[in-house]
Amino acid sequence: MSESEENSTSVTESRDSEGESTQTPQHQDGGNGEQHSAIVASHYNKIQERGLVARKKSNIYFMRNFNNWIKSCVIDKYTAQVKGKTPLGSPFRVLDMCCGKGGDLIKWSNANVTHLICTDIAQVSLEQCENRFKTMYQKERDFQRKPKVEFFAADATLQQLRSKYHDPSIKLHLVSCQFAFHYSFESFKQADCMMKNAAECLDEGFYFIGTIPDANELMKRQRRAMSDTFGNDIYRIQFLCDTDNPPLFGAKYNFQLDEVVDCPEFLVHFPTFEKLALKHGLRLV
Ligand SMILES: C[S@@+](CC[C@H](N)C(=O)[O-])C[C@H]1O[C@@H](n2cnc3c(N)ncnc32)[C@H](O)[C@@H]1O
């Protein structure tokens, strides 16, 4: 995925209405689903869990730290916003959509989340996430802070997540989708489904936060390289779409990052993302 690319972070707030009749472009919808989800799932499932020592030796150790720092800043900021809007001691309910191996579990624990839903398309990653969660709360002292938790595998671009929650009428305070929403930009239908999943259980006035690759930066680098393939020792991008006039959906490129990622991804046209969010009652803040 997008670990070495310049990233952009977005935050949207849930509104009470469905939003005015915002026109979401129906053209350039990426066709009727050349589905890459299975490729992505199989790719992430194959990534070995490496210990801390191996991770420290990795070429992308500092980049990972940087990505984690960005996520921590956003999570801390919006945790504070949630706490500011809810009475002391209130429940704090979070959906970690595309949670992977649980890279943000410690962040959720530090935020004193009381109910955490973790979901990802990659079953193996999800199992690793669940195991990590179990070891985190082994000590009795920690046990008392243990949140209610739900883990399940699902394709967030094709399936309704809500129907898989223990309580489909749950009201969430934070939905987080870190380094993953861009996979849905394969087609309008998939992006629309993922946005609906992000929005439909958010309590009014609460937040959807996320991090995605910066499509403008990728296009800039492609232009600068004057080639559809560019990169360095650490990462390589190969565009597999019309780079003179990229489609709004299905603007595909292959992303390779050191030894960890080799996957098809899709550019996210941010104004389109914003319109889609509005359609589902989410306003950019
Ligand atoms: C780069 S990883 C990020 C994992 C985690 N959010 C983090 O920040 O550590 C991207 C994750 O998105 C998941 N993903 C990709 N497409 C998905 C889809 N259609 N539905 C659910 N998860 C998906 C992948 O399996 C992978 O775990």
The ligand as a MOL file (V3000), in Angstrom:
LIG
                    3D

  0  0  0     0  0            999 V3000
M  V30 BEGIN CTAB
M  V30 COUNTS 27 29 0 0 0
M  V30 BEGIN ATOM
M  V30 1 C -1.7160 -0.8040 4.3970 0
M  V30 2 S -2.7900 -1.7950 5.2240 0 CHG=1
M  V30 3 C -3.2720 -0.7400 6.5810 0
M  V30 4 C -3.6620 -1.5040 7.7910 0
M  V30 5 C -4.0220 -0.6470 9.0120 0
M  V30 6 N -5.1490 0.2290 8.7400 0
M  V30 7 C -2.8330 0.1460 9.4740 0
M  V30 8 O -2.8200 1.3710 9.3160 0
M  V30 9 O -1.8960 -0.4610 10.0210 0 CHG=-1
M  V30 10 C -4.2570 -1.7820 4.2150 0
M  V30 11 C -5.2860 -2.7430 4.7310 0
M  V30 12 O -6.4890 -2.5650 3.9870 0
M  V30 13 C -7.0920 -3.8320 3.8520 0
M  V30 14 N -8.0570 -3.7860 2.7370 0
M  V30 15 C -7.7890 -3.5570 1.4390 0
M  V30 16 N -8.9140 -3.6170 0.6990 0
M  V30 17 C -9.9210 -3.8960 1.5710 0
M  V30 18 C -11.3240 -4.0880 1.4100 0
M  V30 19 N -11.8910 -4.0320 0.2030 0
M  V30 20 N -12.0750 -4.3480 2.5070 0
M  V30 21 C -11.4820 -4.4340 3.7410 0
M  V30 22 N -10.1540 -4.2870 3.9350 0
M  V30 23 C -9.3820 -4.0060 2.8680 0
M  V30 24 C -5.9190 -4.7520 3.5900 0
M  V30 25 O -6.2160 -6.1130 3.7940 0
M  V30 26 C -4.8880 -4.1940 4.5780 0
M  V30 27 O -4.9590 -4.8430 5.8270 0
M  V30 END ATOM
M  V30 BEGIN BOND
M  V30 1 1 1 2
M  V30 2 1 2 3
M  V30 3 1 2 10
M  V30 4 1 3 4
M  V30 5 1 4 5
M  V30 6 1 5 6
M  V30 7 1 5 7
M  V30 8 2 7 8
M  V30 9 1 7 9
M  V30 10 1 10 11
M  V30 11 1 11 12
M  V30 12 1 11 26
M  V30 13 1 12 13
M  V30 14 1 13 14
M  V30 15 1 13 24
M  V30 16 1 14 15
M  V30 17 1 14 23
M  V30 18 2 15 16
M  V30 19 1 16 17
M  V30 20 1 17 18
M  V30 21 2 17 23
M  V30 22 1 18 19
M  V30 23 2 18 20
M  V30 24 1 20 21
M  V30 25 2 21 22
M  V30 26 1 22 23
M  V30 27 1 24 25
M  V30 28 1 24 26
M  V30 29 1 26 27
M  V30 END BOND
M  V30 END CTAB
M  END
